[in-house]
Amino acid sequence: MHYRPFGRTGLFVSQLCLGTMTFGGEGGLWSQIGRLQQAEAERLVGRSLDAGINFIDTADVYSDGLSETITGQALKNLKVPRENVIVATKVFGETGRKAANSRGASRLHIMDGVKASLRRLQLNHIDLYQIHGFDPATPIEETVRALDALVQQGHVRYVGVSNWAAWQIMKALGIAERLGLARFESLQAYYTVAGRDLERELAPMMASEGLALMVWSPLAGGLLSGKPIVEGDRRSSFDFPPVDRPRAAVCVDAMRPMAEKRGISVAQVALAWLLHQPVVTSVIIGAKREDQLEDNLAAVGVTLEPAELAALAEVSALPREYPGWMLERQGEQRRRQLAGG
Ligand SMILES: NC(=O)c1ccc[n+]([C@@H]2O[C@H](COP(=O)([O-])OP(=O)(O)OC[C@H]3O[C@@H](n4cnc5c(N)ncnc54)[C@H](OP(=O)(O)O)[C@@H]3O)[C@@H](O)[C@H]2O)c1
């Protein structure tokens, strides 16, 4: 396991992060994603830590808080020294309570949310507190100020964001800089070989601003494992995230011989592709069973050859879009000029 710098911070995180969305499984949607109870979840947490993972991602909404509760109890039962694990959670959606102010990125909801998460996790502080989605009803400054207060109060070490557009993140970074407040250090976003949209606006923004990238649904909800989807598999009842199926099928076809050549799973190749992308800091792996976790953990040992990466880049290339092609063309002219051409 390698440890990578977390954006501009002094923190190092493992290249794989354990996702806990399969813990709990109460309620319609969540039971389709996973139903791991304490003992099984604890085995996944223990095995991940043994494999060198030091990074765990949860959210208040997962199973209406049960994922946080199980994660916190697992860390306690396993007697994990607090400084050995970086715990990330999120706030934004409704968790249990349903009232006018029990959602969003308002100061009120963030302040309530952090207390509830700390209680469920049985922790004194959260290492990374992420806003789980963009809230058009709350001024960004209100969100940034509330997060900064949490850092100053010691409830939260770092703050991050998930599922925001590049311009929204830039606006928040500008506000934080202007007011001297804690800034978003990371983005948690969807990115796979079959869904490279992030490369258009978000990746250049992250490179420019030094944000860490945590990748969610790295197997596109199981689809990029290449397995036939059968009853009981998550994709059979919860068809998310949206994926261009023909593109995903072409990617799986390209990855399969790479997997066969090495005697490994297609899932490992899909995860390894992400680990080879310079923009990626940590890939959040999801597992419903121990064998899936083992398979996913092994991806850190997979090196893809330049020719294989080029072949995958070709089959998964994004359609060219404005202003991308113009930026590329003008950038090329300026690079030639710089080189004296
Ligand atoms: N910020 C956000 O909005 C957001 C959104 C989604 C997820 N996340 C985070 O990202 C983490 C991972 O997301 P995810 O669970 O969607 O990841 P994923 O890797 O795309 O999907 C995981 C699912 O794929 C199947 N699977 C996993 N490993 C496999 C393997 N080796 N071979 C075959 N099938 C395999 C399992 O479902 P089946 O066995 O049922 O097929 C498993 O539950 C979550 O736990 C959460 O922490 C964040």
The ligand as a Tripos MOL2 file, in Angstrom:
@<TRIPOS>MOLECULE
LIG
   48    52     1     0     0
SMALL
NO_CHARGES

@<TRIPOS>ATOM
      1 N1        -19.8760   10.8720   -2.4680 N.am      1 LIG1
      2 C1        -20.8090   10.1730   -3.0550 C.2       1 LIG1
      3 O1        -21.8000   10.7170   -3.5810 O.2       1 LIG1
      4 C2        -20.6810    8.6750   -3.0940 C.ar      1 LIG1
      5 C3        -21.5440    7.9110   -3.9220 C.ar      1 LIG1
      6 C4        -21.3490    6.5310   -3.9470 C.ar      1 LIG1
      7 C5        -20.3510    5.9330   -3.1750 C.ar      1 LIG1
      8 N2        -19.5580    6.6890   -2.3610 N.ar      1 LIG1
      9 C6        -18.4590    6.1010   -1.5570 C.3       1 LIG1
     10 O2        -17.6990    5.2270   -2.3910 O.3       1 LIG1
     11 C7        -17.6560    3.9200   -1.8240 C.3       1 LIG1
     12 C8        -17.5950    2.9040   -2.9190 C.3       1 LIG1
     13 O3        -18.7270    3.0530   -3.7670 O.3       1 LIG1
     14 P1        -19.4300    1.8000   -4.3980 P.3       1 LIG1
     15 O4        -19.8600    0.8450   -3.3380 O.co2     1 LIG1
     16 O5        -20.4780    2.3290   -5.3120 O.co2     1 LIG1
     17 O6        -18.2100    1.1590   -5.2190 O.3       1 LIG1
     18 P2        -18.1600    0.2010   -6.4810 P.3       1 LIG1
     19 O7        -16.8560   -0.4800   -6.3980 O.co2     1 LIG1
     20 O8        -18.4690    0.9300   -7.7360 O.co2     1 LIG1
     21 O9        -19.3450   -0.8470   -6.2500 O.3       1 LIG1
     22 C9        -19.2880   -1.7430   -5.1850 C.3       1 LIG1
     23 C10       -20.1790   -2.9160   -5.4830 C.3       1 LIG1
     24 O10       -19.6680   -3.6480   -6.5940 O.3       1 LIG1
     25 C11       -19.6800   -5.0500   -6.3290 C.3       1 LIG1
     26 N3        -18.2820   -5.4360   -6.1920 N.ar      1 LIG1
     27 C12       -17.3210   -4.8790   -5.4030 C.ar      1 LIG1
     28 N4        -16.1320   -5.4800   -5.5930 N.ar      1 LIG1
     29 C13       -16.3190   -6.4210   -6.5260 C.ar      1 LIG1
     30 C14       -15.4570   -7.3370   -7.1430 C.ar      1 LIG1
     31 N5        -14.1710   -7.3920   -6.8440 N.pl3     1 LIG1
     32 N6        -15.9750   -8.1750   -8.0750 N.ar      1 LIG1
     33 C15       -17.2930   -8.1170   -8.4010 C.ar      1 LIG1
     34 N7        -18.1580   -7.2640   -7.8480 N.ar      1 LIG1
     35 C16       -17.6710   -6.4050   -6.9170 C.ar      1 LIG1
     36 C17       -20.4820   -5.2010   -5.0360 C.3       1 LIG1
     37 O11       -21.8790   -5.2250   -5.3410 O.3       1 LIG1
     38 P3        -22.6400   -6.5310   -5.8970 P.3       1 LIG1
     39 O12       -21.9740   -7.7410   -5.3240 O.co2     1 LIG1
     40 O13       -24.0370   -6.3520   -5.4430 O.co2     1 LIG1
     41 O14       -22.5230   -6.4610   -7.4010 O.co2     1 LIG1
     42 C18       -20.1890   -3.9070   -4.3180 C.3       1 LIG1
     43 O15       -21.1300   -3.5700   -3.3550 O.3       1 LIG1
     44 C19       -18.9120    3.8630   -0.9190 C.3       1 LIG1
     45 O16       -18.8010    2.9070    0.1030 O.3       1 LIG1
     46 C20       -18.9330    5.2670   -0.3760 C.3       1 LIG1
     47 O17       -18.0200    5.3850    0.6980 O.3       1 LIG1
     48 C21       -19.7220    8.0530   -2.3250 C.ar      1 LIG1
@<TRIPOS>BOND
     1     1     2 1
     2     2     3 2
     3     2     4 1
     4     4     5 ar
     5     4    48 ar
     6     5     6 ar
     7     6     7 ar
     8     7     8 ar
     9     8     9 1
    10     8    48 ar
    11     9    10 1
    12     9    46 1
    13    10    11 1
    14    11    12 1
    15    11    44 1
    16    12    13 1
    17    13    14 1
    18    14    15 2
    19    14    16 1
    20    14    17 1
    21    17    18 1
    22    18    19 2
    23    18    20 1
    24    18    21 1
    25    21    22 1
    26    22    23 1
    27    23    24 1
    28    23    42 1
    29    24    25 1
    30    25    26 1
    31    25    36 1
    32    26    27 ar
    33    26    35 ar
    34    27    28 ar
    35    28    29 ar
    36    29    30 ar
    37    29    35 ar
    38    30    31 1
    39    30    32 ar
    40    32    33 ar
    41    33    34 ar
    42    34    35 ar
    43    36    37 1
    44    36    42 1
    45    37    38 1
    46    38    39 2
    47    38    40 1
    48    38    41 1
    49    42    43 1
    50    44    45 1
    51    44    46 1
    52    46    47 1
@<TRIPOS>SUBSTRUCTURE
     1 LIG1         1 GROUP 0 **** ****
